[in-house]
Each structure stands twice: as structure tokens, then as C-alpha cells.
Amino acid sequence: MASATARAHGDSAGTAAQGDVAAALLEHMAPTITASGWAIADRVRQLAEACRRWGADPDAFDVITWCEAVGRA
């Protein structure tokens, strides 16, 4: 069985929350990101700030999709 789910955020509260979640995830993962050489700490901070700015933008909109599959043996 397979299905898909989508959730959209187009209001200021929803996009602000999504921007905060994305920023918090980047901040939480910053030690791994920098230790792995994927980005320097300043860039991770800039990306987190950009996520929050995006969430505060009145034109912001996002959609999150999930695909689910359940198999039986």
C-alpha cells in the first residue's frame, strides 16, 4: 500500500514556525556541519538567519510532502 501526504503553510504563523524549525535544525546540526567541512560556522549562522527571515516574509509559502509505503511479507 502506498500513499502521499502534503501539508502547506501560507499564513504568517505557519511560515514563521517553519522558518524557526529550519533555523533550529541548522543550529542543532552546526557542529556536525562544520566538523564535516560542509560549511563554516558563519555560513551556518547566515543560513539559520535566512530561514527566520523567510518565515517572517509575508509572501512566504511552503509545502511539505511525504510518501509512505507499507509492505507485507
Residue, then its C-alpha position, 0 to 999 in steps of 0.5 A: m500500500a502506498s500513499a502521499t501526504a502534503r501539508a502547506h503553510g501560507d499564513s504568517a504563523g505557519t511560515a514563521a514556525q517553519g522558518d524557526v524549525a529550519a533555523a533550529l535544525l541548522e543550529h542543532m546540526a552546526p557542529t556536525i556541519t562544520a566538523s564535516g567541512w560542509a560549511i563554516a560556522d558563519r555560513v551556518r549562522q547566515l543560513a539559520e538567519a535566512c530561514r527566520r527571515w523567510g518565515a517572517d516574509p509575508d509572501a512566504f509559502d511552503v509545502i511539505t510532502w511525504c510518501e509512505a509505503v507499507g509492505r507485507a511479507 
